[in-house]
Amino acid sequence: MEKLVIIPTYNEKENIALIIQAVFALQKDFHILIIEDNSPDGTAEIVRSLINNYPGQLFMEERKGKLGLGTAYIHGFKWGLKHGYEYIMEMDADFSHNPADLERLYDACKNGGADVSIGSRYVPGGKTENWPLDRQLYSKGGAFYTKIITWMPVNDPTAGFVCYKRKVLESLNFDRILFVGYAFQIEMKFAAWKLGFIIKEVPITFIDRKIGVSKMSKGIIKEGVLGVLSIQLKSLFGNYRKKIRNSD
């Protein structure tokens, strides 16, 4: 067991079977963990119907409700560490992340010297497709704002297509990761960077979801804006490295 892909779901019945099939069709020995937040549309039932088709490869953890993206990934990280995976990846269920790029993210960590690899829209070769102008402005503006405030050398800090080496996740005190939405992705990268891990960005094409409803909201954007300030203030004045490092 080496490579685990974590996919959080809430109301993804149109996409979930297709994304699972697409990952396994790569035939690259990826395992999948679905973190299912009690979707009322029957997403969990679809996943359950597929588990027997992929014994020892497809798993699902069900939670009692919609508890936030960050807590879903942390639940998945803990599960992946407990079950011995060396490379733990995160991606969306809606095909905005191309499953074929999983191998490139994995290779950047396995062979390319990265401890964290990011599927990036904002490095040479990266781009977005089918995004309205306001989404482009929010995303690019947020990335620029984050880089200015935190000084973190990452061009796409809010990216949700990421591969972590086991040692990175083992080093983090998840109880100190405070944000659950837009700022969660920033905080994870910031924490890894502050602990001295090597982050590399891999260019991808991010395609806006074609099926289902976007989870973006004004509250998520607000969390990002205020969260970035909070993260940097904790770093400057709160002994951040000591607090974020797992002491177990």
Secondary structure, 3 states (H helix, E strand, C coil): CCEEEEEEECCCCCCHHHHHHHHHHCCCCEEEEEEECCCCCCHHHHHHHHHCCCCCCEEEEECCCCCCHHHHHHHHHHHHHHCCCCEEEECCCCCCCCHHHHHHHHHHHHCCCCCEEEEECCCCCCEEECCCHHHHHHHHHHHHHHHHHHCCCCCCCCCCCEEEEHHHHHHECHHHCCCCCHHHHHHHHHHHHHCCCCEEEEECEEECCCCCCCCCCHHHHHHHHHHHHHHHHHHHHCCHHHHHECCC
